[in-house]
Amino acid sequence: MRVSVESGDIARVETECVVVNLFEGVTAPGGGTGAVDRALDGMISQLITSGDIRGREGELTLLHTFGRIPAPRVLVAGLGKSGDFSVDKVRDLSANVARFLRGRRIARFATITHGAGIAGLDAAACAQALAEGAILGLYRFDRHKQRDDDAFDVESMTVVEHEAGRVGTLRAGVERGRIIAEAACWARDLSNEPGNVLTPTELAARAEAMARERGLGCRIFDREEAERMGMGAFLGIARGSAQPPKFIMLTYRGAGDEKAVGLLGKGITFDTGGISLKPNEGMQEMKGDMSGGGAVIAAMSAIAQLKLKVNVTALVPATENMPGGNAIKPTDVLRAMNGKTIEVTNTDAEGRVILADALAYAVQLDLSPVVDVATLTGAISIALGKVAYGLFTPSDALAERIQQAAERTGERCWRLPMWREYRDLNKSNVADVKNSGGRDAGSIAAAYFLREFVDDRPWAHLDIAGVDFSDADKGVLTKGATGIPVRTLVALVEDLADRPL
């Protein structure tokens, strides 16, 4: 969908539908809504008086104009109470409006910038949220389905601004929103792909193609190179699969010789659990066990397009976790590239094992700070449900920066403790560490395992296992992969470019 910004009067725009808004409790609409109301001879005001339009959050009222203005339809979107309104609500409102109009087979529409005139809300941020919401809300994954005769796509959204002096600001916000939302949608594409399509080789190929298009550096390590580098943990998990493993490295240089930020992502393109085989229920979702890696790769695309003044290196170990004849067994011991040994007590705790080598390599490359993203534990869903992802870090400063980035993007996260006592859960009798601390504090034990491989540099782990997939369309989320936390990662890196940790 194309998104543009134009200067003009929303009541005079020639399009299929114009979108205006109303706060709950308002009886005399102003701004763009007031202009459309006057052009319609007070139709909106009459419907407010009669109680047919109340401005409640989520309320969408479609009106037919019968030639009174160039647009044949007007959609009045309820904003809820003005004191509760936020940029997050702009984003979700825009998504819901776009889906509503697609359901009415409206291909082109124009809208005012919801929230841009409210005290305390930044106009550019509202414009960005408007673009993000529409693009994310209209997302669907249908590349493997035959085209339905009933299928319909929205072609364009035009943001109409009455004050010509604000058009440049809104255009910058919209363009930023487009770049970030399209990156999140690409991450969704990667996670939604079936496992027989998105193999480690295919994931590496798509990352490499993106790198060429965006001007990123790219290096793909195959099995032999990983062996020479001593990545025994990564290769141990890969042993059970007929698909060759790939270790993906992307580099963006926007700040000369400055130290690079490290973004790491788990890239298990399908997870059966290995010898510790998962139950059948829910296994179909394991095609998305590379969502962390997909989010990191997609974030790099947005970072490059935004031309951020920072250096970033992304590392994604990609493999399947399969129960083949050569697969590792519980009680096997693997050696990571930093020399630490790992007793594998549960082959279904494989993500942390492949990330051990990625983290050790990040230390070798002297990346700082380092943030890893993974669908790591089912336990995080028990703790936080499908509302927030888990944040783990010993660094208060880094935690604050990630929480602020998540707050700005509406991708909720919650910091969990990493007290020293939890480290004992991973003690092994035969190796330096074991890969599973058991059921108690499962997410924290997994995070503490990763901490063993990061040295003393600022590091954070994001466990996204509860939020990587959505069961339904709601606001910016659509059924299937969510693309979380692409937008948080971009916001964090932008913040680190302005204020290094």
C-alpha positions in Angstrom: 0.0 0.0 0.0 1.2 3.5 -0.9 1.2 6.1 1.9 1.5 9.8 1.0 1.0 13.2 2.6 -0.8 16.1 0.9 -1.7 19.6 1.9 -5.4 20.5 1.5 -8.9 20.3 2.9 -10.1 16.8 3.8 -13.6 17.7 2.8 -12.5 18.4 -0.8 -10.3 15.4 -1.4 -11.3 13.2 -4.3 -11.0 9.6 -3.0 -13.3 6.7 -2.2 -13.5 7.5 1.5 -12.3 10.1 3.9 -11.5 9.2 7.5 -12.2 11.7 10.4 -12.4 11.2 14.1 -14.3 12.1 17.3 -13.4 12.0 20.9 -16.0 10.6 23.3 -18.1 13.3 24.9 -17.5 15.8 22.1 -20.8 17.3 20.8 -19.5 19.9 18.4 -16.7 18.4 16.2 -13.8 20.6 15.2 -10.8 20.5 12.9 -11.0 18.2 9.9 -14.1 16.4 11.3 -15.8 19.8 11.7 -14.9 20.8 8.1 -16.4 17.5 6.8 -19.5 18.0 9.1 -20.1 21.5 7.7 -19.7 20.2 4.1 -22.3 17.5 4.9 -24.8 20.1 6.3 -24.3 19.0 9.9 -24.8 15.2 9.3 -22.2 14.2 11.8 -23.5 16.6 14.4 -27.0 15.3 14.0 -25.8 11.7 14.5 -23.9 12.7 17.6 -27.1 14.4 19.0 -29.1 11.3 18.2 -26.5 9.0 19.9 -25.6 7.1 16.7 -22.1 8.4 17.0 -20.6 8.5 20.5 -16.8 8.7 19.8 -16.1 5.6 21.9 -12.8 3.8 21.3 -13.2 1.2 18.6 -16.4 2.7 17.2 -16.4 3.0 13.4 -19.3 4.6 11.6 -19.5 4.6 7.8 -21.6 7.4 6.2 -22.6 7.9 2.6 -22.3 11.5 1.3 -24.6 11.3 -1.7 -22.6 13.9 -3.7 -22.3 16.6 -1.0 -18.5 16.2 -1.0 -16.2 14.6 -3.7 -15.7 11.5 -1.5 -18.7 9.2 -1.6 -18.1 7.9 1.9 -17.0 9.2 5.3 -15.7 7.1 8.1 -16.0 8.5 11.6 -13.5 6.8 13.9 -14.1 6.9 17.7 -11.0 7.9 19.7 -12.3 7.3 23.2 -11.6 9.7 26.0 -9.1 12.4 25.2 -7.2 12.0 28.4 -6.4 8.4 27.5 -5.3 9.0 24.0 -1.7 8.1 23.0 0.5 7.4 20.0 -0.1 3.6 20.6 -3.8 4.2 20.1 -3.1 6.0 16.8 -1.2 3.0 15.6 -4.0 0.5 16.5 -6.8 2.8 15.3 -5.0 3.1 11.9 -4.7 -0.7 11.7 -8.4 -1.3 12.5 -9.6 1.4 10.1 -7.5 0.0 7.2 -8.9 -3.5 7.8 -12.4 -2.1 8.1 -12.1 -0.3 4.7 -10.5 -3.3 3.0 -13.6 -5.3 4.2 -15.8 -2.8 2.4 -13.6 -3.1 -0.8 -12.3 0.5 -0.6 -9.0 0.7 -2.4 -8.1 4.4 -1.9 -8.8 6.5 1.2 -7.7 9.8 2.8 -7.4 10.5 6.5 -6.5 13.2 8.9 -3.6 12.7 11.3 -5.3 11.3 14.4 -3.8 12.9 17.6 -1.6 15.4 15.8 -3.4 18.4 17.3 -3.4 17.1 20.9 -1.2 18.7 23.4 1.7 16.5 24.4 1.6 14.3 21.2 4.3 14.8 18.6 2.9 15.3 15.1 5.7 13.4 13.4 5.2 10.5 15.9 1.5 10.4 15.1 2.2 10.4 11.4 4.6 7.6 11.8 2.1 5.6 13.9 -0.6 6.2 11.3 1.6 4.7 8.5 2.9 1.8 10.8 -0.6 0.9 11.8 -2.1 0.8 8.3 0.7 -1.3 6.9 0.9 -3.7 9.8 -2.9 -4.0 10.0 -3.3 -4.8 6.4 -0.6 -7.5 6.4 -1.6 -11.0 5.4 0.5 -14.1 4.4 -1.1 -15.7 1.4 1.7 -16.5 -1.0 1.1 -20.2 -0.9 -2.7 -19.9 -1.6 -4.5 -19.6 -4.9 -5.8 -16.1 -5.5 -9.4 -15.9 -4.1 -11.8 -14.1 -6.4 -13.1 -12.2 -3.3 -9.6 -11.1 -2.3 -9.1 -7.4 -2.2 -6.2 -5.0 -1.5 -6.1 -1.4 -0.3 -3.9 0.5 -2.8 -3.3 3.8 -1.1 -3.7 6.0 2.0 -3.3 9.7 1.7 -2.7 11.8 4.9 -4.3 15.2 4.4 -2.9 18.1 6.4 -4.7 21.5 6.5 -1.6 23.4 7.7 0.9 23.5 4.8 3.8 24.2 7.2 3.4 20.8 8.8 3.5 18.7 5.6 7.2 18.2 5.6 7.2 17.0 9.2 4.4 14.6 8.6 6.0 13.2 5.4 9.2 12.5 7.4 7.1 10.6 10.0 5.2 8.7 7.4 8.3 7.6 5.6 9.9 6.5 8.8 6.8 4.5 9.7 6.7 2.9 6.3 10.3 1.7 6.5 9.9 0.2 10.0 6.5 -1.4 9.3 7.6 -3.0 6.1 10.6 -4.4 7.9 8.3 -5.9 10.6 6.1 -7.3 7.8 9.2 -8.9 6.2 10.0 -10.5 9.6 6.4 -11.8 9.6 6.9 -13.3 6.2 10.0 -15.1 7.3 8.3 -16.5 10.4 5.1 -17.5 8.5 7.0 -19.5 5.9 6.6 -23.3 6.2 9.7 -25.1 7.4 10.2 -26.9 4.0 10.5 -23.5 2.3 12.5 -21.5 4.9 15.4 -23.8 5.5 18.6 -22.5 7.0 20.0 -22.2 3.4 16.9 -20.2 2.3 17.0 -17.9 5.4 20.7 -17.2 4.6 19.9 -16.5 0.9 17.2 -14.1 1.8 19.4 -12.3 4.3 22.1 -12.1 1.7 19.8 -10.7 -1.0 18.5 -8.1 1.5 22.1 -7.1 2.3 23.0 -6.6 -1.3 19.9 -4.4 -1.8 20.5 -2.3 1.3 24.3 -2.1 1.1 25.1 -4.2 4.1 28.1 -6.4 4.6 27.1 -10.1 4.6 29.0 -13.3 5.4 27.5 -16.8 5.6 29.5 -19.4 7.4 28.8 -23.0 6.4 29.4 -26.1 8.4 33.1 -26.4 7.6 33.8 -22.8 8.5 31.9 -23.1 11.7 33.9 -26.2 12.6 37.2 -24.3 12.0 35.9 -21.6 14.3 35.2 -24.1 17.0 31.4 -23.7 17.1 30.7 -27.0 18.7 27.5 -25.9 20.4 25.9 -24.7 17.2 27.0 -27.7 15.2 25.9 -30.1 17.9 22.3 -29.0 17.5 22.6 -29.1 13.7 23.7 -32.8 13.7 20.3 -34.3 13.6 19.1 -32.5 10.4 19.7 -33.3 6.8 19.6 -29.5 6.1 23.0 -27.9 6.3 23.4 -25.2 9.0 24.2 -21.6 8.2 25.7 -19.0 10.5 24.6 -15.5 9.2 26.5 -12.3 9.8 25.3 -8.9 8.6 27.2 -5.7 9.2 26.1 -2.1 8.9 28.7 0.8 9.1 27.2 4.2 9.9 29.7 5.5 12.4 33.3 5.0 11.1 35.5 3.1 13.5 33.2 3.2 16.5 32.5 -0.1 18.3 29.5 -2.0 16.9 26.2 -2.8 18.6 25.5 -6.6 18.5 22.0 -7.9 17.6 21.8 -11.7 17.8 18.8 -13.9 16.9 17.9 -17.5 17.3 17.5 -19.1 13.9 15.9 -22.5 14.4 13.9 -22.9 11.2 12.0 -25.8 12.6 12.1 -27.3 16.1 10.9 -30.8 16.7 12.6 -30.9 20.1 15.2 -33.3 18.8 15.5 -36.6 20.8 13.5 -34.9 23.5 10.6 -34.8 21.1 7.9 -32.2 21.5 4.2 -33.4 21.7 2.2 -33.0 18.5 0.0 -30.3 19.9 1.5 -26.9 19.0 4.4 -28.3 17.0 3.1 -26.6 13.8 4.0 -23.3 15.4 7.7 -24.4 15.5 8.2 -23.1 12.0 8.4 -19.8 13.8 11.2 -20.8 16.1 13.5 -18.6 14.0 11.4 -15.5 14.8 14.2 -14.0 16.8 16.6 -14.4 13.9 14.0 -13.0 11.5 13.5 -10.0 13.6 17.2 -9.2 13.8 17.6 -9.6 10.0 14.6 -7.4 9.3 15.7 -4.8 11.8 19.0 -4.5 9.9 17.1 -3.7 6.8 15.3 -0.8 8.5 18.5 0.4 10.2 20.2 0.6 6.8 17.3 2.5 5.1 17.2 5.0 8.0 20.9 5.6 7.7 21.5 5.6 11.4 24.8 6.9 12.6 25.9 3.8 14.4 27.7 0.5 13.6 25.7 -2.7 14.0 26.6 -6.4 13.5 23.9 -9.0 13.4 24.6 -12.7 14.1 22.0 -15.4 13.4 22.9 -19.1 13.8 20.4 -21.0 11.6 19.7 -24.7 11.7 16.9 -27.2 12.3 16.5 -29.2 15.5 15.6 -32.7 14.3 15.7 -36.3 15.9 17.9 -37.8 13.2 20.2 -40.8 13.7 23.1 -38.5 14.2 21.3 -36.1 16.6 22.7 -35.3 20.0 21.3 -37.2 23.0 20.5 -36.1 26.5 23.7 -36.2 28.6 25.9 -35.5 25.5 28.6 -32.8 26.2 29.3 -30.1 23.6 32.1 -27.5 23.6 31.3 -23.9 22.6 33.8 -21.7 20.7 34.9 -20.0 23.9 36.0 -23.3 25.3 33.1 -23.8 27.8 31.5 -27.2 27.9 27.7 -27.8 27.9 25.9 -30.8 29.2 22.8 -31.3 27.1 20.1 -32.6 29.5 17.2 -31.6 27.2 17.6 -31.4 23.4 14.5 -29.3 23.3 16.4 -26.5 25.0 18.4 -26.0 21.8 18.0 -22.3 21.2 20.2 -21.3 24.1 22.9 -23.8 22.9 23.2 -22.3 19.4 23.1 -18.8 20.9 26.1 -19.7 23.1 28.3 -19.8 20.1 26.8 -16.6 18.7 27.4 -14.8 22.0 30.9 -16.1 22.2 31.6 -14.8 18.7 30.0 -11.5 19.6 32.6 -11.2 22.4 35.4 -12.2 20.0 34.2 -9.4 17.7 34.1 -7.0 20.7 30.4 -6.0 20.0 28.9 -3.9 22.7 26.2 -3.7 23.9 24.9 -7.1 22.8 21.1 -7.9 22.6 19.9 -11.4 21.7 16.3 -12.2 20.7 14.8 -15.7 20.9 11.7 -17.7 21.2 13.5 -19.3 24.0 11.1 -20.8 26.6 7.5 -21.8 27.0 7.9 -20.6 30.6 7.9 -17.0 29.6 4.3 -17.5 28.3 3.3 -18.8 31.6 4.8 -15.7 33.3 3.7 -13.0 30.9 1.1 -14.6 28.6 0.8 -13.1 25.1 1.0 -9.5 26.2 4.7 -8.9 26.8 8.1 -10.4 26.1 10.7 -11.0 28.8 13.7 -8.8 29.3 16.7 -10.1 31.1 19.9 -8.2 31.8 22.3 -7.4 34.7 22.6 -3.9 33.3 20.2 -1.3 34.7 21.3 1.2 32.1 20.7 -1.2 29.2 17.4 -2.3 30.7 16.1 1.2 30.9 17.1 1.9 27.2 15.3 -1.2 26.0 12.2 -0.5 28.1 12.0 3.1 26.7 12.3 1.8 23.2 9.6 -0.8 23.8 7.4 1.9 25.3 7.8 4.1 22.3 6.8 1.3 19.9 4.0 -0.2 21.8 5.8 -3.6 22.0 5.5 -4.4 25.7 8.3 -5.9 27.6 8.8 -6.7 31.3 12.2 -7.1 33.1 12.6 -10.3 35.2 15.3 -10.7 37.9 18.7 -12.3 37.4 19.8 -12.8 41.0 22.9 -14.8 41.6 20.9 -17.6 43.2 19.4 -18.6 39.8 22.8 -19.4 38.4 22.9 -22.6 40.5 20.0 -24.0 38.4 22.4 -24.6 35.5 25.1 -26.4 37.5 26.4 -29.6 35.9 28.3 -32.5 37.4 30.1 -33.3 34.2 30.5 -30.0 32.3 30.9 -26.3 32.9 27.2 -25.7 32.6 24.0 -27.7 31.7 21.5 -26.4 29.1 18.3 -26.9 31.2 17.7 -25.8 34.8 14.4 -27.6 35.0 10.8 -26.3 35.3 11.4 -23.8 38.2 12.2 -20.3 36.9 12.7 -21.8 33.5 13.0 -18.5 31.6 15.4 -17.0 34.1 17.6 -20.2 34.1 17.7 -20.0 30.3 18.8 -16.4 30.5 21.5 -17.2 33.1 22.8 -19.9 30.7 23.3 -17.3 28.0 25.0 -15.0 30.5 27.8 -17.6 30.8 28.9 -16.7 27.3 28.9 -12.9 27.2 31.9 -12.0 29.3 31.3 -8.7 31.2 30.0 -6.5 28.5 26.5 -4.9 28.6 24.1 -7.6 27.4 20.4 -8.2 27.3 18.2 -11.2 26.4 14.7 -10.8 25.0 12.5 -13.9 25.3 9.7 -13.4 22.7 8.2 -16.9 22.9 4.9 -15.6 24.2 4.4 -12.8 21.6 5.9 -14.1 18.3 2.5 -15.3 17.1 -1.0 -13.9 17.4 -4.2 -15.9 17.3 -6.4 -13.1 15.8 -6.4 -9.7 14.1 -6.3 -7.0 16.7 -4.9 -3.6 16.2 -1.5 -3.8 14.6 -1.3 -7.6 15.1 -2.6 -9.9 12.5 -3.2 -13.7 12.8 0.1 -15.4 12.5 3.6 -14.0 13.1 3.8 -10.6 14.8 7.2 -9.3 13.8 7.9 -8.4 17.4 10.4 -6.9 18.4 11.6 -5.4 15.1 10.3 -2.0 15.9 11.8 -2.0 19.4 15.3 -3.0 18.0 15.2 -0.2 15.5 14.2 2.3 18.2 16.9 1.0 20.5 19.7 1.2 17.9 18.6 4.7 17.0 18.7 5.7 20.7 22.2 4.2 21.0 23.3 6.1 17.9 22.3 9.4 19.7 23.4 8.4 23.2 26.0 5.5 23.3 25.7 3.3 26.3 
